[in-house]
Structure formats: C-alpha cells, structure tokens
C-alpha cells in the first residue's frame, strides 16, 4: 500500500491508518503500544514518539504486504503470527517494546532466504 494512504498533512494519520486497515483508532494505539490520547489529540499525534511508532508499523506492513497480497492480511500477520527466534512474540509485541528494527531485520532475513 502506498504511504500516502496512511498520511495526512505530511504526517502519519491514525484515522487514515484505521480506515485503511478497517479497524479503530483505539486499536491502532494498542497495536503500537501507546495510549488512546496518542491517536486522538492533535498535539500527541504530531509528537515524535507517536509518529515514529506509526511509521514503524506502516513500514513493517509495507514490507510484508507483497507476501500476503493484502494490507489486511499483513495486519493480521503483524498482530498474531509468532516470529521465529523471538520467544513466540509477534511483530506487534516487538514494536510495542521498541524493537521494530529487529522485526525489519527479521523480515529482510526471511526475504533473503535465511529462515526459509
């Protein structure tokens, strides 16, 4: 999915992300490990921490979407599929812990055939 689908006025927009993934803003906040205010209050949406977490989630979804053929299936994978080598944690759990770079490295390794 194109990044523009998730952005509005030059920043990632939780409302657009929720719309594209057919979910709620509250669930978007939960999946990135932030409170409800982070995706509802304009000043919190614009904060570097919120924007970073939203960007990380969108980047991960964009990396795996071609594998699954749909942003919705990629989102389901992100939320529920345990990753090998991470003690059964999902991509969502790792992002919530601030470990998005490890998820992206894992995806790159799988794409390179390391875990195939």
Helices and strands as residue ranges (DSSP letters): G 3-6, E 7-8, E 11-12, H 14-20, H 25-32, H 37-40, H 42-45, H 48-68, H 71-80, H 91-96, H 100-111
